[in-house]
């Protein structure tokens, strides 16, 4: 994992190109640490993969009984409470990308399989190169998606489409991903850097406070009724207006 911070933009790169950026528990632990030490100046996080693919998913070598990394073996041997805590730490590696105070952008090229697909899903926006290939392939390994991807996928494409993708493990190309709502943008390899820069410029243009409040509303919308969401919008708007005209003191308590 590589982290580069340039003022308001952080770039997080999976850097195992020889293994097509296949993921391990050690990488997830490092992702958690990256999220924890992200400077407060950062407003946008760009997630990439080095080499020919975004990420080929879980490194299958960690499933072997004689694997150097015994984390998954310990997970299988653990009781349910311990296992849930362990998987929760894996999920935290992806979960911080939904923080309201940042906008996360996955730049996906080549394969994004299993955990790679779930990492892309964890981001707010997905810029796909036209050679991208996405698959929720856990079922083909006898496993289930456990990094938060089932809810995120269902929210994006609906239950029926999510079920079809998760239960078959089939591959979706970039054109279909755009058609069904998985991709925010599909571009050629030659245009990807220009497109990312334009996306970052658009993301950084609004005020951070308004953007954070809006993302909070969007994140919570799925768990509210329409009327509840409208009340939440009204509360958020009232707070924004009071902050804009100086009615919120340094303590955050309305004056």
C-alpha beads as a LAMMPS data file, in Angstrom:
LAMMPS data file: protein, C-alpha beads

255 atoms
254 bonds

1 atom types
1 bond types

-500.0 500.0 xlo xhi
-500.0 500.0 ylo yhi
-500.0 500.0 zlo zhi

Masses

1 110.0

Atoms # bond

1 1 1 0.000 0.000 0.000
2 1 1 1.309 3.443 -0.902
3 1 1 -0.048 6.755 0.368
4 1 1 0.750 10.092 -1.231
5 1 1 -0.775 13.310 0.074
6 1 1 -0.821 16.527 -1.932
7 1 1 -2.660 19.135 0.138
8 1 1 -6.380 18.311 -0.229
9 1 1 -5.899 15.109 -2.267
10 1 1 -4.630 11.756 -1.029
11 1 1 -3.707 8.952 -3.426
12 1 1 -3.874 5.401 -2.083
13 1 1 -2.266 2.824 -4.369
14 1 1 -2.365 -0.951 -4.130
15 1 1 1.204 -1.788 -5.107
16 1 1 1.548 -5.507 -5.790
17 1 1 1.516 -5.438 -9.590
18 1 1 3.169 -8.839 -9.930
19 1 1 0.203 -10.327 -8.038
20 1 1 -2.357 -8.110 -9.811
21 1 1 -2.761 -6.303 -6.468
22 1 1 -4.314 -9.358 -4.844
23 1 1 -5.239 -8.394 -1.297
24 1 1 -4.172 -9.827 2.048
25 1 1 -5.183 -9.183 5.665
26 1 1 -1.908 -7.291 6.095
27 1 1 -2.950 -4.899 3.323
28 1 1 -6.330 -4.386 4.993
29 1 1 -4.576 -3.556 8.260
30 1 1 -2.467 -0.993 6.424
31 1 1 -5.587 0.501 4.828
32 1 1 -7.040 0.969 8.315
33 1 1 -3.859 2.772 9.385
34 1 1 -3.981 4.990 6.292
35 1 1 -7.527 6.017 7.149
36 1 1 -6.543 6.753 10.738
37 1 1 -3.541 8.926 9.876
38 1 1 -5.066 10.804 6.954
39 1 1 -4.283 14.527 7.405
40 1 1 -7.261 16.742 8.200
41 1 1 -6.486 18.816 5.094
42 1 1 -7.504 15.924 2.829
43 1 1 -10.880 16.322 1.123
44 1 1 -10.574 13.734 -1.648
45 1 1 -9.060 10.249 -1.704
46 1 1 -8.174 8.555 -4.990
47 1 1 -7.776 4.771 -4.847
48 1 1 -5.762 3.086 -7.603
49 1 1 -4.011 -0.138 -8.473
50 1 1 -0.454 -0.281 -9.811
51 1 1 0.292 -2.358 -12.891
52 1 1 -2.180 -4.094 -15.227
53 1 1 -5.147 -4.412 -12.829
54 1 1 -6.964 -2.565 -10.075
55 1 1 -7.133 -5.671 -7.870
56 1 1 -7.650 -9.370 -8.586
57 1 1 -9.285 -9.791 -5.173
58 1 1 -8.225 -11.946 -2.260
59 1 1 -4.745 -13.424 -2.583
60 1 1 -5.673 -17.098 -2.676
61 1 1 -2.379 -18.079 -1.101
62 1 1 -3.701 -16.917 2.282
63 1 1 -6.358 -19.642 2.103
64 1 1 -3.742 -22.421 2.175
65 1 1 -3.174 -24.286 5.442
66 1 1 0.558 -23.591 5.180
67 1 1 0.130 -19.912 4.247
68 1 1 2.722 -17.530 5.641
69 1 1 -0.158 -15.312 6.774
70 1 1 -2.274 -17.461 9.079
71 1 1 -4.954 -14.803 9.682
72 1 1 -7.691 -16.615 7.759
73 1 1 -6.787 -19.946 9.342
74 1 1 -7.127 -18.334 12.769
75 1 1 -10.414 -16.833 11.615
76 1 1 -11.770 -20.264 10.672
77 1 1 -10.712 -21.698 14.040
78 1 1 -12.121 -18.802 16.081
79 1 1 -15.466 -18.698 17.869
80 1 1 -18.197 -16.603 16.289
81 1 1 -17.672 -13.536 18.492
82 1 1 -13.941 -13.437 17.767
83 1 1 -14.503 -14.092 14.066
84 1 1 -17.011 -11.259 13.850
85 1 1 -14.516 -8.893 15.479
86 1 1 -11.758 -9.991 13.083
87 1 1 -13.922 -9.533 10.005
88 1 1 -15.055 -6.189 11.405
89 1 1 -11.425 -5.040 11.281
90 1 1 -11.206 -6.150 7.649
91 1 1 -14.400 -4.220 6.893
92 1 1 -12.994 -1.121 8.575
93 1 1 -10.268 -1.062 5.912
94 1 1 -12.921 -0.188 3.354
95 1 1 -15.482 1.525 5.575
96 1 1 -13.506 4.700 6.234
97 1 1 -13.778 5.605 2.537
98 1 1 -17.420 6.513 3.271
99 1 1 -16.447 9.153 5.844
100 1 1 -18.643 12.224 5.299
101 1 1 -15.691 14.623 5.384
102 1 1 -13.995 13.121 2.312
103 1 1 -15.001 12.166 -1.218
104 1 1 -13.476 8.875 -2.340
105 1 1 -12.835 8.030 -5.983
106 1 1 -11.850 4.600 -7.288
107 1 1 -9.934 4.645 -10.572
108 1 1 -10.472 1.147 -11.941
109 1 1 -8.597 -0.461 -14.807
110 1 1 -8.268 -4.113 -15.707
111 1 1 -9.729 -6.578 -13.255
112 1 1 -11.576 -5.604 -10.067
113 1 1 -12.559 -8.985 -8.706
114 1 1 -14.027 -9.946 -5.329
115 1 1 -12.295 -7.814 -2.729
116 1 1 -11.122 -5.559 -5.568
117 1 1 -14.719 -4.984 -6.638
118 1 1 -15.742 -4.372 -3.030
119 1 1 -12.951 -1.810 -2.627
120 1 1 -14.248 0.053 -5.694
121 1 1 -17.803 -0.161 -4.322
122 1 1 -16.645 1.358 -1.014
123 1 1 -15.751 4.582 -2.823
124 1 1 -18.254 7.348 -3.541
125 1 1 -17.364 7.564 -7.233
126 1 1 -15.936 5.059 -9.710
127 1 1 -14.016 6.196 -12.783
128 1 1 -13.601 3.131 -14.996
129 1 1 -11.114 2.702 -17.792
130 1 1 -12.824 1.041 -20.743
131 1 1 -10.871 -2.188 -20.162
132 1 1 -12.262 -2.617 -16.619
133 1 1 -13.790 -5.955 -15.679
134 1 1 -15.757 -6.265 -12.424
135 1 1 -16.963 -9.401 -10.652
136 1 1 -18.234 -10.331 -7.198
137 1 1 -16.557 -13.717 -7.459
138 1 1 -16.529 -14.880 -3.820
139 1 1 -19.235 -17.489 -4.453
140 1 1 -16.993 -19.203 -7.016
141 1 1 -14.461 -19.794 -4.207
142 1 1 -17.108 -21.119 -1.831
143 1 1 -17.060 -17.846 0.114
144 1 1 -19.411 -14.890 0.631
145 1 1 -18.679 -11.168 0.129
146 1 1 -17.856 -9.900 3.623
147 1 1 -16.238 -6.495 3.137
148 1 1 -19.448 -4.481 3.003
149 1 1 -20.028 -4.970 -0.702
150 1 1 -23.447 -6.640 -0.633
151 1 1 -25.275 -3.585 0.744
152 1 1 -23.321 -1.155 -1.411
153 1 1 -23.947 -3.158 -4.565
154 1 1 -27.650 -3.546 -3.807
155 1 1 -27.975 0.187 -3.169
156 1 1 -26.368 0.946 -6.531
157 1 1 -28.080 -1.547 -8.827
158 1 1 -31.085 -2.909 -6.899
159 1 1 -31.706 -6.300 -5.329
160 1 1 -32.370 -8.364 -8.449
161 1 1 -29.255 -7.234 -10.327
162 1 1 -27.106 -7.494 -7.182
163 1 1 -28.403 -11.022 -6.599
164 1 1 -27.567 -12.046 -10.144
165 1 1 -24.027 -10.672 -9.893
166 1 1 -23.308 -12.069 -6.420
167 1 1 -24.899 -15.490 -6.938
168 1 1 -23.241 -16.189 -10.289
169 1 1 -19.937 -14.339 -9.909
170 1 1 -20.115 -13.299 -13.543
171 1 1 -17.972 -10.521 -14.966
172 1 1 -19.334 -7.098 -15.908
173 1 1 -17.441 -5.038 -18.468
174 1 1 -17.056 -1.264 -18.283
175 1 1 -19.890 -0.538 -20.723
176 1 1 -22.394 -2.626 -18.755
177 1 1 -21.104 -1.185 -15.477
178 1 1 -21.949 2.285 -16.737
179 1 1 -25.338 1.162 -18.031
180 1 1 -26.455 -0.349 -14.704
181 1 1 -25.070 2.431 -12.509
182 1 1 -21.839 0.933 -11.205
183 1 1 -19.605 3.421 -12.997
184 1 1 -19.729 7.181 -12.553
185 1 1 -17.675 7.587 -15.707
186 1 1 -16.046 5.353 -18.351
187 1 1 -13.020 6.689 -20.206
188 1 1 -10.178 5.483 -22.392
189 1 1 -6.794 4.769 -20.863
190 1 1 -5.434 7.836 -22.652
191 1 1 -8.066 10.070 -21.063
192 1 1 -8.144 8.662 -17.538
193 1 1 -5.736 11.108 -15.891
194 1 1 -7.453 14.113 -17.457
195 1 1 -10.804 12.756 -16.321
196 1 1 -9.554 12.184 -12.775
197 1 1 -8.193 15.725 -12.584
198 1 1 -11.517 17.126 -13.822
199 1 1 -13.411 15.012 -11.310
200 1 1 -11.160 16.203 -8.489
201 1 1 -11.617 19.825 -9.551
202 1 1 -15.389 19.379 -9.466
203 1 1 -15.269 17.617 -6.103
204 1 1 -13.083 20.277 -4.505
205 1 1 -15.079 23.253 -5.824
206 1 1 -17.956 23.261 -3.269
207 1 1 -17.394 24.210 0.358
208 1 1 -16.343 21.314 2.556
209 1 1 -19.040 21.946 5.163
210 1 1 -21.875 21.784 2.631
211 1 1 -20.376 18.715 0.992
212 1 1 -19.966 16.910 4.311
213 1 1 -23.539 17.669 5.359
214 1 1 -24.842 16.487 1.988
215 1 1 -22.894 13.236 2.140
216 1 1 -24.232 12.615 5.646
217 1 1 -27.754 12.962 4.273
218 1 1 -27.068 10.558 1.421
219 1 1 -25.434 7.950 3.644
220 1 1 -28.381 7.881 6.036
221 1 1 -31.129 8.075 3.404
222 1 1 -31.411 4.304 2.912
223 1 1 -32.410 3.771 6.541
224 1 1 -35.073 6.504 6.637
225 1 1 -38.553 6.927 5.281
226 1 1 -39.169 9.775 2.856
227 1 1 -40.721 11.900 5.589
228 1 1 -37.833 11.173 7.964
229 1 1 -35.344 12.121 5.282
230 1 1 -37.150 15.382 4.613
231 1 1 -36.948 16.254 8.305
232 1 1 -33.230 15.422 8.270
233 1 1 -32.769 17.681 5.234
234 1 1 -34.549 20.510 7.002
235 1 1 -32.381 20.116 10.118
236 1 1 -29.204 20.024 8.034
237 1 1 -30.235 23.061 6.010
238 1 1 -31.125 25.030 9.136
239 1 1 -27.703 24.277 10.592
240 1 1 -25.951 25.272 7.373
241 1 1 -27.816 28.582 7.228
242 1 1 -26.993 29.358 10.857
243 1 1 -23.335 28.519 10.294
244 1 1 -23.226 30.687 7.180
245 1 1 -24.543 33.735 9.038
246 1 1 -22.433 33.115 12.154
247 1 1 -25.085 31.809 14.528
248 1 1 -23.057 28.725 15.515
249 1 1 -20.397 29.431 18.125
250 1 1 -16.937 27.841 18.410
251 1 1 -18.356 25.109 20.631
252 1 1 -20.750 24.004 17.894
253 1 1 -23.761 25.003 20.028
254 1 1 -26.305 27.294 18.329
255 1 1 -26.285 30.792 19.771

Bonds

1 1 1 2
2 1 2 3
3 1 3 4
4 1 4 5
5 1 5 6
6 1 6 7
7 1 7 8
8 1 8 9
9 1 9 10
10 1 10 11
11 1 11 12
12 1 12 13
13 1 13 14
14 1 14 15
15 1 15 16
16 1 16 17
17 1 17 18
18 1 18 19
19 1 19 20
20 1 20 21
21 1 21 22
22 1 22 23
23 1 23 24
24 1 24 25
25 1 25 26
26 1 26 27
27 1 27 28
28 1 28 29
29 1 29 30
30 1 30 31
31 1 31 32
32 1 32 33
33 1 33 34
34 1 34 35
35 1 35 36
36 1 36 37
37 1 37 38
38 1 38 39
39 1 39 40
40 1 40 41
41 1 41 42
42 1 42 43
43 1 43 44
44 1 44 45
45 1 45 46
46 1 46 47
47 1 47 48
48 1 48 49
49 1 49 50
50 1 50 51
51 1 51 52
52 1 52 53
53 1 53 54
54 1 54 55
55 1 55 56
56 1 56 57
57 1 57 58
58 1 58 59
59 1 59 60
60 1 60 61
61 1 61 62
62 1 62 63
63 1 63 64
64 1 64 65
65 1 65 66
66 1 66 67
67 1 67 68
68 1 68 69
69 1 69 70
70 1 70 71
71 1 71 72
72 1 72 73
73 1 73 74
74 1 74 75
75 1 75 76
76 1 76 77
77 1 77 78
78 1 78 79
79 1 79 80
80 1 80 81
81 1 81 82
82 1 82 83
83 1 83 84
84 1 84 85
85 1 85 86
86 1 86 87
87 1 87 88
88 1 88 89
89 1 89 90
90 1 90 91
91 1 91 92
92 1 92 93
93 1 93 94
94 1 94 95
95 1 95 96
96 1 96 97
97 1 97 98
98 1 98 99
99 1 99 100
100 1 100 101
101 1 101 102
102 1 102 103
103 1 103 104
104 1 104 105
105 1 105 106
106 1 106 107
107 1 107 108
108 1 108 109
109 1 109 110
110 1 110 111
111 1 111 112
112 1 112 113
113 1 113 114
114 1 114 115
115 1 115 116
116 1 116 117
117 1 117 118
118 1 118 119
119 1 119 120
120 1 120 121
121 1 121 122
122 1 122 123
123 1 123 124
124 1 124 125
125 1 125 126
126 1 126 127
127 1 127 128
128 1 128 129
129 1 129 130
130 1 130 131
131 1 131 132
132 1 132 133
133 1 133 134
134 1 134 135
135 1 135 136
136 1 136 137
137 1 137 138
138 1 138 139
139 1 139 140
140 1 140 141
141 1 141 142
142 1 142 143
143 1 143 144
144 1 144 145
145 1 145 146
146 1 146 147
147 1 147 148
148 1 148 149
149 1 149 150
150 1 150 151
151 1 151 152
152 1 152 153
153 1 153 154
154 1 154 155
155 1 155 156
156 1 156 157
157 1 157 158
158 1 158 159
159 1 159 160
160 1 160 161
161 1 161 162
162 1 162 163
163 1 163 164
164 1 164 165
165 1 165 166
166 1 166 167
167 1 167 168
168 1 168 169
169 1 169 170
170 1 170 171
171 1 171 172
172 1 172 173
173 1 173 174
174 1 174 175
175 1 175 176
176 1 176 177
177 1 177 178
178 1 178 179
179 1 179 180
180 1 180 181
181 1 181 182
182 1 182 183
183 1 183 184
184 1 184 185
185 1 185 186
186 1 186 187
187 1 187 188
188 1 188 189
189 1 189 190
190 1 190 191
191 1 191 192
192 1 192 193
193 1 193 194
194 1 194 195
195 1 195 196
196 1 196 197
197 1 197 198
198 1 198 199
199 1 199 200
200 1 200 201
201 1 201 202
202 1 202 203
203 1 203 204
204 1 204 205
205 1 205 206
206 1 206 207
207 1 207 208
208 1 208 209
209 1 209 210
210 1 210 211
211 1 211 212
212 1 212 213
213 1 213 214
214 1 214 215
215 1 215 216
216 1 216 217
217 1 217 218
218 1 218 219
219 1 219 220
220 1 220 221
221 1 221 222
222 1 222 223
223 1 223 224
224 1 224 225
225 1 225 226
226 1 226 227
227 1 227 228
228 1 228 229
229 1 229 230
230 1 230 231
231 1 231 232
232 1 232 233
233 1 233 234
234 1 234 235
235 1 235 236
236 1 236 237
237 1 237 238
238 1 238 239
239 1 239 240
240 1 240 241
241 1 241 242
242 1 242 243
243 1 243 244
244 1 244 245
245 1 245 246
246 1 246 247
247 1 247 248
248 1 248 249
249 1 249 250
250 1 250 251
251 1 251 252
252 1 252 253
253 1 253 254
254 1 254 255
